[in-house]
Amino acid sequence: MKDVNQQHSSLFLEVCCQNEEPRLPLHSSIAFFLLSYCDCDYFKVHLVSNKPNTSEILKSQLPECVDVRDIRPEDLPRLVRGCRLPAVLDETGGLCRAGLAVVLRHIINKTIKADPSRNDVLALLGFKKTCLKACAEVSKWTRLCEIGIPSAVEDHLRNPPIDPRPPPISILTLEQRLAEPVKVHNDDKIRRQKLQEQRRNNKNDDNLLDRKHTKSDPQSSTSPDGIELRAALAKLSVAAGSSVTTRECSEIRKVKTNDLPELEHVFAEGLYFTLTDVVLLPCIHQYLTSLRGPASSTLHHLPYLLRWYSRVHEVPGLLQAAKACGIMLVTTEALLSCPAGPPPPPPSVEGNPLNQLEQEEETTTQIPFVGGPRPTMTKLKESGIVAAFAPHPHPEWTLPWDSLPDAINPTEGKMSNIRTVRKKQQLNNLVAMVTQLAKPGHTIVDFCSGTGHVGIVLAHALPHCQVLLIENKEESLMRAQSRSTELGLENIGFIQANLDYFTGPFHVGVALHACGVATDMVMEHCIQASAAFVISPCCYGFIPNATKFTFPRSKRFQETLIHKEHMILCRFADQTAPQLPPERRLIGKQCMGLVDLDRSWAAESHGYRVQVMTMEPDTCSPKNNMLIGKPHAQDGAH
């Protein structure tokens, strides 16, 4: 599956057209800005466009540190063609990283590997090195920064307002987050130093109000003298003569933590400049500078965002990096000095983005229910809906484990012997079904592939098929690639990306224990590609967390159950652990069957024939359901 023999990784960035002229969409501008800030020349950068001489036309927006060339969409390597841009193809041509956050984190890691002294670049990943690491499907913050704000600004730029109007909901969400107090590692020390400074300032000026318990006015906090900003700049090794580590006096040390002043946001994640700020700056810069004339009165709704934009100017090297990409940062005074019309009406409470985000966050924990699932199951039964499991067509089928290479056996890490046996049994079930669906020349996609247990077995067992492993966690995918290399597999490729960033064609989709809504996302991908699927669901209790889908999924279930009743089924579907009483496990199995029956009927409405069945033996996993789906058009193909 290798398309090219490279010496350097290749970075592929999209170019779009506006009035027949090529321009960089925001996600491409963000990537160039990071390359410029890191002074990274590791990548060969390809601008993907049908227009000739694109790189020459956009030369003023391209930093000199990068090697840029043009490429037509039809000439993209195969792995890259199957992904949304931006994307990076590694030196082997066998591993593609796709999606904005994944690509940006990879640029940072490559910069640090080439020059370990770049602590300023390492700091972009945050205190725990997890900045924007969580995928957008599970992190509201990642979804806001990686997708919500860039998309809203792109829409705004395509249709700029000619009259005052409230900012987009995602911009307001960021504004309100910037207004919140922040918690950072070791913040108690900084808060005590802030209190000491406040008391000293109050003592020197009797007219100053004691602001210990009051919220700061963002317009009065733009001065670089605040302790938060000095702490942030000290982290970047530029706060000469303004140390924030001075020991506080004994009187300050005695103050209770709850009585200490709160810390204000300096940058998007809190005190310190991170990758999130890199993503936001090109977006917010274009949004703010687009508000001209009467529309500039919209800025009155964004005092904290303006303060953030001003403080970003203080980051060492940032102005130069932005200028190299054609991003000419301006002062907030220049923005606010534009002639403005009357301020737009304030956003309605009903659309309050902060409340919306808080409500979403609350759904990340399971809601306590009163009572059990029996009333809901009875209601379904009265409507003629009961869990039904198709017979397993190959209950005795097994892979020849004793003769397979060691790298194929699922013995990763500290897996116990019992767990290894059960994992082999699970793989037997999925591989048996996939081998019945796949034909020579087919592409099989192992979604949420982890370290490659399913995909590697399939690539070995079906050498005439192409197998793609898609996984968001880099560490897991690198281990899978290492195992593949050890086996010498030539029919396998690897994609580090969220599920939404994979758009390529395929024939069979497979997923072992796809957690929560991941099962529904895999089914959706398969339906869009008219591909068969073999999916083992997991973590039913996480299904209600989804924002991408509504539940129940099928029309018949929607006509019978309300959303809360479906959530009850999901919660009790997770109660199938072997240590539970047999009757409770049986109810859990029935709830699993009902949730998956709803999913199967939703797929059947798209022209699929779907069966819900149980793995053999059923003791191989508490989550032992399988969904086997095939388009009706393929019924006579095997």
N, C-alpha and C positions, 0 to 999 in steps of 0.2 A: 504493500500500500504506500510505499515511499514514492513521492513525486519528484523530489529534488534532492541533490546531494549538496548540502549547504555547509559553509564554514561558520556562518553567523546566523542567529535567529532572524527571521523575517517578520516584520510588523506590517500588517495590512490595515490601512485606514480608509474609511469611506469618503468619497467626494460626492456632493450633490450639486444640483443646478438651480440657479435662481435667475430668471429672465435670460435663460440660455447661457449664463455665465457660471463657471464652476465656483463653488464655495465649500468651505469646510463646515460640516455640521458640528455641533457642540462637542460630541464625544471625540471627534478627531482633534478639535482644538485643545481639548483637555489633555489628550495624550501628548501632543506636541509641547504643551506648556510644561508637563512633567519632565519630558526628555530634556527640555531647555533648563529647567531648574536643577536637574540632576547632572547636567552636562554629560549626558549619556550618549556615546557613539557606538554602543554595542550592536544595535539593530540596523539591518537594511530595511528602510521604510518604503513601502509601496503604496502609492495613492491609487485607489481603485476607481476608475472612471472610463467612460466611453469617449470622453473628450480628449483630443490630442493635446500634447504639451501642457497638461494640467499642472505639473510641478513648476513649470516656468511661469505660468500665469499666477500661481499662488505663492511665488517665491518670497514675497514680503512677509508671509505668515509662517515660513518654515525656518526654524533655527539652523544656524550654520553647522552645529555639531552633528547633525544627522545626515546620513547618505540617503537621498530621496530619489525615487524613480517612479515611473508610471507603469500601470498594469491594467489590462482590460478585464472585466469580470469573467469572461469566458476562459481567460488564461490562468485563473486562480488555481492553486493546488487543490486536489480533491477534498482534503479535510477542511480547508478553509472555505471552499464553496458551500459546505454544509452547515456553516455557522454564520450568525450575525456578527458584523464587525463592531468594534475593533477585534482583531485576532492576531495571535503570534504563533508562527510555526517554528518548532525547534530545529536544531541543526540536522537531526536525522530525518526530518520530514514526517515523522510518525506520531508526534504529539502536538496537538493544537490547543492553545488557550484562547478562550473567547469570552467576550463580555467586558464591559468597561472596568469594573472593580478588579476582576481577575487579571486583566492585562496590566493595569496600573501597578498592582502589587508585584507582578513579575518584573516590571521595569525597575522598581525599587530594589528588589532582591538581586537582580543582575548588576545594578550599579554598586551595591554594597560588596558583592562578590569580587567585582573588578577592583574596587578601592575600599577596603575595610575601614579606612580612616574617616569615611563620610558619615559621621555621626548625625549630621543634620538631615541626611536622607533617611538613615535608620529611624530617626525620631518620627518620621512621617507615619510609621506603622503604629504609633501609640505605645503606651506603657507596657501593655501585654502583647504587643505585636499583632493585634487583632483588628486594626482599623479597617472597616468595610470588608472584613473577611466573611462574615455571615452572609449567606445568599439572600437575595431580595424576597424569596418565597417565605422566609421565616423571620426576617428582620425588617420591621417597619422603618427603621432609620436608614438602613441600606437602600430600601425601596425608594424612600424619599429623595436621598442624595444621588443615587445612581440612575434612577428612572424618572421619578416624579418631577423634580425641579428642572433637569435638562429638557424633558418633554414639554413642560409648561412654558419654558422660555422659548423653545423652538416655535411653539404655537403662537406665542406672543409676537415673535419677530416676523413670522409669516403674515400675521394680521395685526399690525401695530395699531393701538387705539389713537383716535384723533381727539378724544375728549377724556376728561378725568374718569377713572373707574377703579374700583378696588383691585389690589394685586391678586394674582392667581392664588388658589387655596394652598398650593404647596409652598409658595413664597411666604404666605402668612404663617404657615406651620413653622417654617424656619425662624421667622421673626419672633414668634412666641417662645420657641425653644431658647433663643438667644437671650430672652428676657428672664429666663429662670435662673436661680442660683445653681452653682455647679459644685460637684463633689469630685475631688481628685485625690490621688495617692498622697498621703502625708499633708492633707490640707489643714489639719489642726494648727501646725506650726505657722503656716502662711496666714491663717485667720487671726492668730494671736499677734503677729507682727502688724497686720492691718489695724487691729484694735489699738495697738500701741501708737501707730502713726496717727490714727484719728484723734486719740487723746492729746497727743503732742500738738497737733494742729489746732485743736479746740482751745488748748491752753494758750497758744500764741495769739489767738484771735477770739476774743470773747463774743464776737458777733456771729461766729459760726454755730449752727445748730448741731446738737449731738445726733449724728446719723447712725448710731450703733444699730438701731432696730428699724431703720427706714430704708426703703428701696431707692437705689440711686437713679437719678435722672440720666438717661443715656446721653443727652445732649451736653451734660456737664461732665461727662466721663471720657471725653475724647482725648484728653491730655495724656501723653505718654508717661506721666509721673505716677500713675496708679500702681500699687504693689502687684496687682494681678499681671499687668503688662510687663513690669520689670521682671517678675518671676518667669513669664513666658519667654522674654528675650534672653534672660540668663540661661535658660535651657538651650538656647541656640548659640550660647557663648559670645554674645555681643553686648551684654549689659555691663560695660566697663564702669567701674566706680559706683555701681548701684546694686550692691549685693542685697539679697533678700534673706540672708542667713544670719543676720545679726541677732544675737540672743536677746530675748525679750526680758523685761524686768520682772522681779518676783511678784509684784502686784498683778501683772498681766497673767502670769502663770497660774494664779489662783482663780482666775475667772472660769466659770463653768463653760463647757463646750457649747451648751445651748444658748449661752449669752454672747457668744462670739459673733461678729458681723459675718454675713454671708459673702462668698466670693462671687464676683461677676464673671460672665463669659468674656473672654478675650477673643478666642477663636471658636470655631463651630463645635468642637468636641469638649470645650471647656477652657482651660488655660493655655494649652499648648497647640502649636501649629502642626496639623496632621494632613494625611492624604485627603480627608474630607474637605479641608479648605482648598486643596489643589483642585478637586472636582468642582467645587462651588464657584471659585473665583471667575473663570471664564463665563460661566452662566450668569452670575449676579452682575458682573461688569457689563455684559451686553444688555441685560435687562435694565439696569439703572441708567446707562447712557442712552437707552432708547426712549426714555421718558423725557421728551422735549416739549416746550411750549406749554399749552394747557394741561397736557398729561403729566407734567412734572409735579403737579400738586399731589399726585399719588404717593410721592415720597414722604408725605406727612404721616402715612400709616406705617413707615418703616424706620423708626429712629434707631432701633438696635441693629438692624441690618446695615444701616449707614455707618454706625460706629464700628461694626465688624469690618466693613469695607475699608474704613480709614486705618484701622489697626493692622490690617494685612500689609499695608504699605511699609510697616516697620520691619518686616521680616527681611533679614539680610539676603541680598541677591535676588529677591523676588521681582523688584522693578525691572532689573536688567533682563531676567528670564522672560518676563511678560513682554517687554519691548522687543525681544528677539523673535517673538511669535506674532508680532503685530498687535499686541494688546496694550494699548496706551492708557494706563490707569490715570484717573483724574482725581482731584481732591473732592471731598464731600462739599466743601464750600462752593466749588464750581458747579456741582450738581444742583445745589439748593439755590444758586443765584439765577437760575433760568426763570424767565417770566412764566408765571403759573396762573392757571384759571382757578376757580373755586375748588376746594378740596372735594374729592368724590365722597359719596356716602359711606359710612363705616360698614364693614362686612356684617352680615346678619348673624345673630347668635346661633341660628339653626345650622349655619354652615361653618361654625367655629372649628378650624382645623385641629387646634390643640385638644379640644374635647373629643374629636373624632379619633385622634391618635391615642389618647388615653383610653378610650373605649376599646380600641383594637388591642392595646397592651393588656387590658383586663382579661381578654379572651385567651391569653396564653396559659392560664390555669384552668383546670377542669371545674365546671360549675357544679356545686353540690346540689344533688337532687333529693327530693323527698319521695320515698316510695321506691318501687322497683320497676322493671320493664314489663311486667305481666299485663298491665292495662293497655300498653301500646301494642304488645304482641296480640292480645285479644282483639283489639280494634282492627288490626290487619287481618287476622284470621276471619273475622266476621265479613270482611270485604273479599275473602277468597285468596288472601296473600299469606303464604307460608313458606318458610325456608325449604328449599329443595336442592339436593346435591346429585349431580350426574355421576354415574358409575365411572370409576377410574379405568381407562382403556388398557393400561399396561401396568398393573399393580406390582408385578414381579420384576420389571425391567431395572437393570442396574448397569452402571459403567464398570469396565474391568479395572477396578481400582488397584489391584495387586500388580498389574502390568503397566500402569501409567507412571510417567516420570514423577519424581518427588516434588518438583515445582508445581505440579497440578494439584496435589493433595492439599486440602484445606486445613493446614496445620499452622496457620499464621500465629505469631506471638505466643501467648501462654494458653492456647486453646487446649482444654482437657480432652482426654481420650473419648469420654462420653459425648462431649460437644462435637468433636471431630466426626464421630459416627453419625450423629444427627445431621450435621452439615452435609455429609456425603449423601444421606438419604434425601435431603431437600434438593440437592443438585441432581440426583437421579430423576426426581419428578419433573423438574423444569427441563432438563436436557431431553428426556423422553418425549415431552410434548413439542419442543422446538424442532427436534429431528423429524417429526411427522409433518411439520409445517414448512420447513425450509427446503429449497431446491438449490442445486449447484448454480452459482452465480448470484445468489441472493445476498443482500446485506442484512445482517442481524445487528441490532443495537441493544446493548446491555445498559439499561438506564440505572442510575444510582449504583454504579458498579463496585464501589468500594475498592478493595485490593484485587479484584478481578476473579473471584472464585467462579462465577458463572461464565463470564466472557472468555476466560482462558480455556476452560473446559470445552466450550463450544468451538473456539478457534481450532483446538486440537482435534476435536471429534469431527468437525465439518471443514476439512481443508479446502474444499471448493467453494466455500462461502467467505464473504468478507465480514469481519466482526468489528464493531466499534464499541469502545467502552467510554461512557460519559459519567463523569464524577466531578463534584465541585471541590472536594478536598484534595489539595495537591499532594500531601503526604501519601494518601491511599493510592492515588493514581501513579505516583512514581514507583511505589512498590509493585503495582501491577505491571508496569512497563519493565521493571527489572526481572520479574518472573517470566514475562514474555520473551525477553532477550535471552534468558537462560535456556528457554525451550527452543529458541530459534524459530519462533512463529513468524511467518511472512504475511499472513492474511489478517492482521490485526492492527487497529489504530486506536489512538487515545485522544479524548477531548476533555479538557478541564473547563467546565462551564456549568452555569445553571441550566436547567432543562429548557427554559424559554429561549436560550441562545442557540440551541441546535435546531436547524431548519431543513436539514438535508433529507433526501429520499431514502427509504429503506423498506424492507419487506416483512420483517418480523421484529417486534419489540419484546423485550423480556426484562423483568425486574423481580428480584428476590427480596421480599420484605420491604417494599416501598412504603416509607413511613407516612401515615396520615394522608394528606391530600396529594402526596407524590404519586400514589396509585392513580388518582384521577388525572393528574397531569400526564402521566405516561399513556393512559388510555386516550386522552385527547390528542397527543402527538401521533399515536398509531392511527386513530380515526382520520386525522388530517392527511396522513400519508397513505391511507387505504391499506395499512399494513395489519397483519395478524398480530395477536399479542398473547403472551403467557405471563401473568402477573400474580405474584403472591403478596397480598396486602399485609399491612402491619400497623400498629399504633392507631387503632380506630378512634380512640379518645381524642386524638389531635385533629381529627377531621373538622370539627366546628371552628378551628382557628383560621380556616381558609377565607381569603378575601377574593380569590380568583373564581370560585364556584359557589353556587347556591345549592343547598341541600333541603329536602331530598332531590335527587337528580332526575328521576323518571317522572313522567306525567302521571302515571297511576299512583305512585307513592305520594306525589304532591297533592293529588285529589283526596288522599286518605289521611295523611299525617301533616301536622304543622312542624315547623322547624325544631321546636323544643322537643317534640316527641322523637324526631329523628336523632337528636343529640342524646337522648336517653338510650336509644339502641346503640349508638357509638360508644357511649361510656361503658355499658355492660358487655359489649363485644370484646373488650380488653380483659374480661375476667374469665380467662381460660387456663390460668396457670395450673400445673399439676398438683400443687399443694392445696388447692381449693377443694371444697366438698364436691363430689360427683354431680349432684343436682345443680349446683351453681355453675359448674363448668359446662353442663349441658345447655343451660340457659344462655351462657356466653357464646357457645357455638351456634345456637339458633339466632342470636343477635348478629353474629358475624355473617351468617348466611343471609339474613334479611338485608343488611347494609350492602352486601355484595350483589344480592338480587336486584336491588335498586340500581346499582351501578350497571349491571348487565342489561337491564331493560333500557337504561339511558343509551347504552351503546347500540342496542338493537334498533332504536329509533333512527340510527344513522346507517342502517343496512347491514348490520352484523348479526351473526349467529354466535351466541355466547353461552358457555356452560360454566357453572360454578361447581367445583369438585374439591374433594379432600385429598391431601397428599397421603401417600402410602409409605410406611405405616403412619397412622395419625399421631403417633407419639413423637414424630420427628421434630415437631415444633408446636407450642401452644397456638401459634398463628399458622394453621395448616391449610387454609383455603387457597385455591388457585382459580383464577379467572382465565379461561381459554376462549379467545375471540377470533373470528375470521370473517371477513366480508363475504356476503352471499355470492359475490362475483367469483370468489375463489373456490366455492364448494365443489365444483367439478374439476378443479385443477390438479387434484392429487389422486 
